[in-house]
Amino acid sequence: MNTDETSRRRFLAAAATAGASVALAGCSSGSDGGESGESDANGGDYSAAEQRVVDYLNSNDETGNFDGSFADETGADEVVIEVGAPGNGANYAYAPPAVTISTGTTVSWEWTGEGGSHNVVSADDSDFELSSGSPQEQREPFTQTFEESGVAFYYCSPHRTLGMKGGVVVE
């Protein structure tokens, strides 16, 4: 091996080491993408369906009890969402406001009896039709079994402008 080959090999080895160091530094920069506005409360990226819910809950009449996280109920047969839960200045909230479920899961909206009369109505851009009927202070639970993937956006008609909205991601 001559001197030129040795120098060339050293140069290539040094270049490879420097490249690997730069790549590793980029992976461990500490940025979780939070500046983009598309990270969840745990620092992970939202799925496209979850991002739709985030946009809905944070639009216009912002949902006061939504902290950016989703209740992960995938695999559950039934999920309960409270209607009239604390939030938005009184009992004008659904709890949890954002849920991820699997297809075949039944969601049961259960009235707490707090905050006056409430209902569950699908928003225009919802993938599912939801209607619990006219607003009531107390009623039997409203249930919906989700057999297909998609996103359900819903609100309480008397308290929509106060931010009483929710979203369900069906995977």
C-alpha positions in Angstrom: 0.0 0.0 0.0 1.5 3.4 -0.9 1.2 6.7 0.9 -1.6 8.0 -1.4 -3.8 5.0 -0.6 -3.2 5.4 3.2 -4.0 9.1 3.1 -7.1 8.4 1.0 -8.3 5.7 3.5 -7.7 8.0 6.5 -9.6 10.8 4.8 -12.6 8.5 4.0 -12.6 7.1 7.6 -12.5 10.7 9.0 -15.2 11.8 6.7 -17.4 8.8 7.6 -16.9 9.5 11.4 -17.7 13.2 10.9 -20.9 12.3 9.0 -22.0 9.9 11.6 -21.5 12.5 14.3 -23.5 15.1 12.5 -26.3 12.5 11.9 -26.4 11.5 15.6 -26.4 15.2 16.7 -29.4 15.8 14.4 -31.3 12.9 16.0 -30.7 14.0 19.6 -31.3 17.8 19.1 -33.9 17.8 21.8 -36.6 19.2 19.5 -39.8 17.3 19.6 -41.4 19.2 16.8 -43.4 21.4 19.2 -42.8 24.5 17.2 -44.8 23.1 14.3 -48.0 22.9 16.4 -48.5 19.3 15.4 -47.2 17.5 18.5 -49.3 15.9 21.1 -48.9 16.5 24.9 -46.5 13.6 25.0 -44.2 15.1 22.4 -45.2 12.7 19.6 -46.7 13.6 16.3 -50.4 13.5 15.8 -51.9 11.2 13.2 -53.9 12.9 10.4 -57.2 12.0 12.1 -56.0 13.3 15.5 -54.8 16.5 13.9 -58.3 17.0 12.5 -59.7 16.8 16.1 -57.0 19.1 17.4 -57.9 21.7 14.7 -61.6 21.3 15.5 -61.3 21.6 19.3 -58.9 24.6 19.0 -60.9 26.5 16.3 -63.2 29.4 16.9 -64.9 28.5 20.3 -61.8 26.9 21.8 -62.5 23.8 24.0 -61.2 24.9 27.4 -60.7 21.5 28.9 -58.7 20.1 25.9 -55.0 20.0 26.8 -53.8 18.4 23.6 -54.0 14.8 24.8 -56.2 12.0 23.7 -57.7 9.3 25.9 -56.4 6.2 24.3 -59.3 3.7 24.6 -58.2 1.5 21.6 -59.2 -2.1 22.3 -62.0 -1.2 24.7 -65.5 -2.5 24.0 -67.3 0.5 25.5 -66.1 4.0 26.4 -68.0 6.6 28.6 -67.9 10.3 27.8 -69.4 12.6 30.5 -71.8 15.3 29.3 -71.8 18.3 31.6 -68.4 17.7 33.0 -66.4 20.6 34.5 -64.9 22.9 31.9 -65.3 26.1 30.0 -66.1 28.1 33.0 -68.8 25.8 34.5 -70.1 22.3 33.7 -70.0 23.0 29.9 -67.7 20.2 28.7 -67.4 16.6 27.6 -64.9 14.5 29.5 -62.7 13.4 28.0 -62.9 15.9 25.1 -60.7 13.8 22.7 -60.7 10.0 22.5 -59.1 7.4 20.2 -61.0 4.1 19.9 -61.0 1.0 17.7 -63.7 0.1 15.2 -66.5 -1.8 16.9 -66.3 0.3 20.1 -69.5 1.7 21.6 -69.3 5.2 23.0 -71.8 6.1 25.7 -72.4 9.8 26.4 -73.7 10.0 30.0 -75.3 13.1 31.4 -74.0 14.3 34.8 -77.0 16.4 35.5 -74.7 19.5 35.9 -74.6 22.7 33.8 -78.1 22.8 32.5 -79.5 21.1 29.4 -77.1 19.5 27.0 -77.1 17.3 23.9 -74.7 15.7 21.4 -74.9 16.9 17.8 -72.5 16.1 15.0 -70.6 19.0 13.4 -70.8 19.6 9.7 -67.4 18.1 8.9 -67.9 15.0 11.0 -67.5 11.6 9.3 -70.4 10.3 11.5 -74.0 11.5 12.1 -74.7 12.0 15.8 -77.9 13.3 17.4 -79.0 12.8 20.9 -82.1 14.9 20.3 -83.2 18.1 22.0 -81.1 19.4 24.9 -81.9 17.9 28.3 -80.6 18.2 31.8 -80.9 14.5 32.6 -81.5 11.6 30.3 -80.6 8.0 29.5 -77.1 7.7 27.9 -76.8 8.3 24.2 -74.8 5.5 22.6 -73.2 5.1 19.2 -71.2 2.0 18.0 -68.5 3.0 15.5 -68.2 0.3 12.8 -65.9 2.3 10.4 -62.7 4.3 10.7 -63.1 8.1 10.7 -63.5 11.1 12.9 -66.6 12.2 14.9 -66.8 15.9 15.7 -69.7 16.9 18.0 -70.9 19.7 20.2 -73.7 20.7 22.6 -76.0 23.1 20.7 -76.8 25.4 23.7 -73.1 25.6 24.8 -71.2 25.4 21.5 -70.1 29.0 21.7 -68.7 28.3 25.2 -66.5 25.6 23.8 -68.5 22.5 24.6 -67.1 20.3 21.8 -65.6 16.9 21.5 -63.9 14.5 19.1 -63.6 10.8 18.6 -60.9 9.2 16.4 -61.9 5.7 15.2 -59.0 3.6 14.0 
